[in-house]
Amino acid sequence: MKAVRADYDWNLVQILTDDRTTNVIEITDRDLGNMSVTNDVENVLIEISDDPLFDNNPLSESAVIYCDSEGLWDEIVLDNAGNFKTFAALPRGRCRTELQAEAVVRLVARKLGGGS
């Protein structure tokens, strides 16, 4: 029996910051009645990381934001290997570009500080 998996769309946005490009992966739950991205996040990340776009650029080097079925954006925090670690709230009521920028700032801080 095949498990019912999450229905989602994703997009890769590249943001130039401090003379470097940071990938921001935007995942949107399509809310079609199957499992939510929240509950299937590990499989969703595996599927995205299998895309040829990430052959030379590991998922762990990207900031990941996620729009849930209620339309709220959160960050998906990854460990250094690119595996799901936790969800982190992003400021509510901000536009997507501000959320992207916030995710990039957090990613860079984690990389520089070695923590979450």
C-alpha positions as CSV (number, residue, x, y, z in Angstrom):
1,M,0.0,0.0,0.0
2,K,1.4,3.4,-1.1
3,A,1.5,6.0,1.6
4,V,-0.3,9.3,0.9
5,R,2.3,12.0,0.7
6,A,2.2,15.8,0.9
7,D,1.1,17.9,-2.0
8,Y,3.3,20.9,-2.4
9,D,5.0,23.3,-4.8
10,W,8.5,24.6,-4.4
11,N,10.6,27.3,-5.9
12,L,14.3,28.2,-5.8
13,V,15.0,31.9,-5.3
14,Q,18.6,33.2,-5.4
15,I,19.4,36.3,-3.3
16,L,22.7,38.2,-3.6
17,T,24.0,39.2,-0.1
18,D,27.5,40.4,0.7
19,D,29.0,39.4,-2.6
20,R,27.6,35.9,-2.4
21,T,24.5,34.2,-3.6
22,T,22.2,32.4,-1.1
23,N,19.6,30.0,-2.3
24,V,16.2,30.3,-0.6
25,I,13.8,27.4,-1.1
26,E,10.2,28.3,-0.8
27,I,7.8,25.4,-0.2
28,T,4.1,25.9,-0.3
29,D,1.6,23.3,1.0
30,R,-1.1,22.8,-1.7
31,D,-3.6,21.5,1.0
32,L,-5.3,19.0,-1.3
33,G,-6.4,16.7,1.6
34,N,-3.3,14.5,1.8
35,M,-0.6,14.6,4.4
36,S,0.6,18.2,5.3
37,V,4.1,19.3,4.5
38,T,4.5,19.8,8.2
39,N,4.0,16.1,8.8
40,D,5.9,14.9,5.7
41,V,8.8,17.4,5.9
42,E,11.6,14.8,5.8
43,N,10.3,13.3,2.6
44,V,9.6,16.6,1.0
45,L,13.2,17.7,1.7
46,I,14.5,14.4,0.2
47,E,12.5,14.9,-2.9
48,I,13.7,18.5,-3.4
49,S,17.3,17.6,-2.7
50,D,17.1,14.9,-5.4
51,D,16.5,17.7,-8.0
52,P,19.5,18.2,-10.3
53,L,19.6,21.9,-9.2
54,F,21.3,20.6,-6.0
55,D,23.9,18.3,-7.5
56,N,26.7,20.8,-6.8
57,N,25.0,22.9,-4.1
58,P,23.9,20.9,-1.0
59,L,20.5,21.7,0.5
60,S,22.2,22.5,3.8
61,E,23.6,25.7,2.1
62,S,20.1,27.0,1.4
63,A,17.6,28.9,3.6
64,V,14.3,27.1,3.5
65,I,10.9,28.8,4.1
66,Y,7.5,27.0,4.1
67,C,4.0,28.3,3.7
68,D,1.6,26.0,5.6
69,S,-2.0,25.3,4.8
70,E,-3.2,28.3,6.8
71,G,-1.0,30.6,4.7
72,L,1.6,31.2,7.5
73,W,5.3,31.2,6.6
74,D,7.9,29.5,8.8
75,E,11.6,28.6,8.4
76,I,12.6,24.9,8.1
77,V,15.9,24.7,9.9
78,L,18.3,22.1,8.5
79,D,21.4,20.5,10.1
80,N,24.8,20.6,8.4
81,A,23.9,17.5,6.4
82,G,20.7,19.1,5.0
83,N,18.3,17.1,7.2
84,F,15.3,18.5,8.9
85,K,16.1,19.8,12.4
86,T,13.2,22.0,13.4
87,F,10.7,24.6,12.4
88,A,11.3,28.2,13.4
89,A,8.7,30.9,13.4
90,L,9.1,33.9,11.0
91,P,7.6,37.3,11.7
92,R,3.9,37.3,10.8
93,G,2.5,39.9,8.5
94,R,5.7,40.4,6.5
95,C,6.0,40.1,2.8
96,R,7.7,37.2,1.2
97,T,10.9,39.1,0.3
98,E,11.3,40.2,3.9
99,L,10.8,36.6,5.0
100,Q,13.4,35.5,2.5
101,A,15.8,38.0,3.8
102,E,15.1,37.0,7.4
103,A,15.7,33.3,6.5
104,V,19.0,34.2,4.8
105,V,20.1,36.3,7.9
106,R,19.4,33.3,10.1
107,L,21.2,30.9,7.8
108,V,24.3,33.0,7.7
109,A,24.3,33.5,11.4
110,R,24.0,29.7,12.0
111,K,26.9,29.1,9.5
112,L,29.1,31.8,11.1
113,G,28.2,30.9,14.7
114,G,28.0,27.1,14.2
115,G,24.7,26.9,16.2
116,S,21.0,27.4,15.6
